[in-house]
Amino acid sequence: MPEISNRNIHVHVNTTKNIAWFETLFITALIPLVGLWLNPQDPFFLQADFPWLVLAPLLPAVRYGFFHGFISAMSLILGIAIVWRLGMLEMQRFPAEYSLGILIISMFVGEFSDMWGRKLEQQRAVTDYQRMRLDEFTHNYHLLKVSHDRLEQRLAASNVSLREALLTLRKEMLDSDGKMVGLESVASRVLGLYASFCQLRVAALYEVKKDRLVIPAVARIGKESAVDIFDPMIRNTVSEGVLYSVRGSSTSTSAHRLLATIPIVDVTGVVWNIITVHDMPFMALQEENLMLMAVMGGYLGDIIHSGQRSGGEKDAHGIAFKREVERAIYNTRHYQLANIVLTIIFPPGKEISSEVQQMIMSNLRGLDRARVFPPGEDRAGAMFMLLPLTNMSEFDAYQNRINNIVRHNIGESLEKLGIVMTARQLRKNDKIETIYDFYADISGIGHDEIGASADPSP
């Protein structure tokens, strides 16, 4: 195939040269022939007022360069010399100056034509090179764009909602009666949730006792992998209760090449279990996915903590609500997650308040938590709520939804019923005492009573 292409190129070049010489000879002969037709005694226009003969070499010189112009001029000079020697011109001497002028003009024009032709060829070569590079760049750009679009589609398809992950995790930790179960009985399913939501390929779930990893693993996914309990990443996770990964970590030289260690840690800082990650897709090792794993671990730790202690504690519901608020504060401080604390004040002496309370309670979202305080002799009823993973714009939508439900069922808006909602978004420097101050200042209920028994969330 290349030989055919080269042959075609050579044929094209030869054809172009032949046409150039044909035009040069044709133009060179045309002017004397026209002169012979107009004035047989002066076919070279030697006696004319304007030297028309100069056009014959000038046109090939301009079009094809120095050599064509020079050959054309020399051909004309040779023709003049032959005609003069034959005595066909009425001239006493040979027109040397006239001939030399034609030759010099042709040479100058041809030289300038060659000079600009060379510059044009250089610019054409540069343009061809730039066009070639542009074509390569365009081709690579489109390949990169297609690859990037496919990557975005894969990430979008694999991206999960944090709320969905936590709700699914909580569902797995409940039995058919709605009571918390031990992690050991659902360890494989919990690890499967991590594999599904966080794209883990090879991982193991270990129990932690006395600040040490307990061998063997409670559950595994993927190929069996050995683990060193003295691995720096494991020791740091056990001692500090935070997630460690090879992403920006000095422990990336782990002897067993762990990619991450995920603590199952409650809000009090007790590490109950650790998930060791041995293999996962490279694109999954990103900050958002690592945050999802850490938040799921904290939420799971709180569930285990609640299941371990709630049966023997007085005011278990108040403690559980407090623990949920503390977890929300922790997530806001460490992961910049949006959380809303909400106070709803009901006017005293209105039976309609209990009906509205039931509507709000029945429309709680899966992660929402609420405590209900009935009205007292000298105070209004109140509800304290925590809306995890909710920012102020989402709260506005939630408030409108509750308002529409109340208006649909009762026929009046919350405002006309005298029910006041006051929301506050958690900040990084918040503490549990700050949130209790917020509840107390609005409701008039003291800290001790906020921590006392109240109606539980459904």
Secondary structure as UniProt FT lines:
FT   HELIX           2..38
FT   TURN            40..41
FT   TURN            43..44
FT   HELIX           52..54
FT   HELIX           55..64
FT   HELIX           66..85
FT   TURN            86..87
FT   HELIX           96..158
FT   HELIX           162..172
FT   TURN            176..177
FT   HELIX           183..186
FT   HELIX           187..198
FT   STRAND          202..209
FT   TURN            210..211
FT   STRAND          212..221
FT   TURN            229..230
FT   HELIX           232..240
FT   STRAND          244..245
FT   TURN            247..248
FT   HELIX           250..253
FT   TURN            255..256
FT   STRAND          260..265
FT   TURN            267..268
FT   STRAND          271..279
FT   HELIX           282..284
FT   HELIX           287..309
FT   HELIX           310..312
FT   TURN            314..315
FT   HELIX           316..335
FT   STRAND          340..346
FT   TURN            348..349
FT   HELIX           352..362
FT   TURN            366..367
FT   STRAND          369..373
FT   STRAND          381..387
FT   TURN            388..389
FT   HELIX           392..410
FT   TURN            414..418
FT   STRAND          420..425
FT   TURN            428..429
FT   HELIX           432..443
FT   HELIX           447..450
//
